[in-house]
Every structure is written in structure tokens, then in C-alpha cells.
Amino acid sequence: MKKELTKAEEQIMQAIWQVEKGFAKDILEALEDPKPAYSTVTTVIRVLVQKGFVDYETYGKSNQYFPTITKEAYSKQRLDALKVSYFDGSNVEMLSFLCVKTK
């Protein structure tokens, strides 16, 4: 369905999920320090819109952004991809790997 997020995209998505619906300045404020530049945030948001993770409503010259996928749905998608890639799609294999103590 949707593509995987880069580290920078995921950082911005975390902020968008947190604010739920907001302008670029709101998303920037929700980010942890050290915060990226405002222009970096708006560039990443544009990429997220192109990838289909974010949409927006325009008010005058400003856009209010909102996620098109929930954090839970994205997490499930990534976990399912990990399961397929590393554990042959097996819940049991993945769970047993996660439960085994390493030395």
C-alpha cells in the first residue's frame, strides 16, 4: 500500500500524528530539540503529501496538514514487512526471536 518512511519523514510523521491536524509551524513546535529548519519541515511535508501519508486543507495561503494513515496502521504495516522479510511471514518465528535472551 504505502511506502516506507525515511528517518526524517518518520520524525515529521511522529509530530503530525501528535498534533493530528496542524499547520507547518504547529508540526515544527511538536518536534523535539534540536529542531530542523522550518524550510526542512515544509520540504519533508511536501514529500509526505506526494507519498500519500499526509493530506491538507488550504486556508488562504496556508495549508493545514493531517495524516492519511494512523500511527497504528503504519506500525502494523512495518511490522508485517519485517515479519515477511526476516521471519518468512511467521508470527511464531518472530515472537520466538523477540523472546529469546541474548548473551
C-alpha positions in Angstrom: 0.0 0.0 0.0 2.1 2.9 1.2 5.9 3.2 1.1 8.3 3.1 4.0 9.3 6.3 5.6 12.8 7.6 5.8 14.2 8.6 9.2 13.5 12.3 8.6 10.0 11.6 7.3 9.2 9.4 10.2 10.3 12.2 12.6 7.9 14.6 10.9 5.1 12.0 10.8 5.5 11.4 14.6 4.9 15.2 15.1 1.9 15.1 12.7 0.4 12.2 14.5 0.9 14.1 17.7 -0.8 17.3 16.6 -3.4 15.3 14.5 -4.1 18.4 12.3 -2.0 21.5 12.1 0.0 24.0 10.1 3.7 23.6 9.5 4.6 25.8 12.5 2.5 23.5 14.7 4.3 20.5 13.4 7.7 22.2 13.9 6.7 23.1 17.5 5.8 19.4 18.2 9.3 18.2 17.2 11.9 17.5 19.8 15.1 19.6 20.0 17.3 20.1 18.1 14.5 21.1 15.7 15.2 21.2 11.9 14.7 24.4 10.0 11.2 25.4 9.1 12.1 25.0 5.4 13.3 21.5 6.0 10.0 20.7 7.7 7.9 22.0 4.9 10.0 20.1 2.3 9.6 16.9 4.2 5.8 17.5 4.5 5.6 18.0 0.7 7.3 14.6 0.2 4.9 13.0 2.7 2.0 14.5 0.7 3.4 13.1 -2.5 3.8 9.7 -0.9 0.2 9.8 0.3 0.9 9.8 4.1 -0.3 13.3 4.6 -3.0 15.5 3.0 -4.0 19.1 3.6 -6.8 21.7 3.5 -5.9 25.2 2.3 -6.9 28.2 4.2 -5.9 31.4 2.3 -2.2 30.9 1.7 -1.7 28.4 4.5 -2.1 24.6 4.5 -3.4 22.6 7.4 -1.9 19.1 7.3 -3.3 15.9 8.6 -2.2 12.2 8.4 -4.0 9.9 6.0 -2.7 6.8 7.9 -2.8 6.2 11.6 0.3 5.6 13.6 -1.1 2.2 14.5 -1.8 1.2 10.9 1.7 2.3 9.8 3.3 0.4 12.7 1.4 -2.7 11.7 2.4 -2.3 8.1 6.1 -2.0 9.1 5.9 -4.9 11.5 4.2 -7.1 8.8 7.0 -6.2 6.3 9.7 -7.1 8.9 7.9 -10.4 9.6 7.9 -11.3 5.9 11.4 -10.1 5.3 13.1 -11.8 8.2 10.8 -14.5 9.6 9.2 -16.0 6.4 5.9 -14.4 7.4 5.7 -16.4 10.6 4.3 -14.8 13.8 5.7 -17.7 15.8 9.2 -17.3 14.4 9.2 -13.5 15.0 7.8 -13.8 18.5 10.3 -16.5 19.5 13.1 -14.4 18.1 12.0 -11.4 20.2 11.6 -13.5 23.3 14.9 -15.3 23.2 17.5 -13.9 25.6 20.8 -12.9 24.0 24.1 -13.1 25.8 
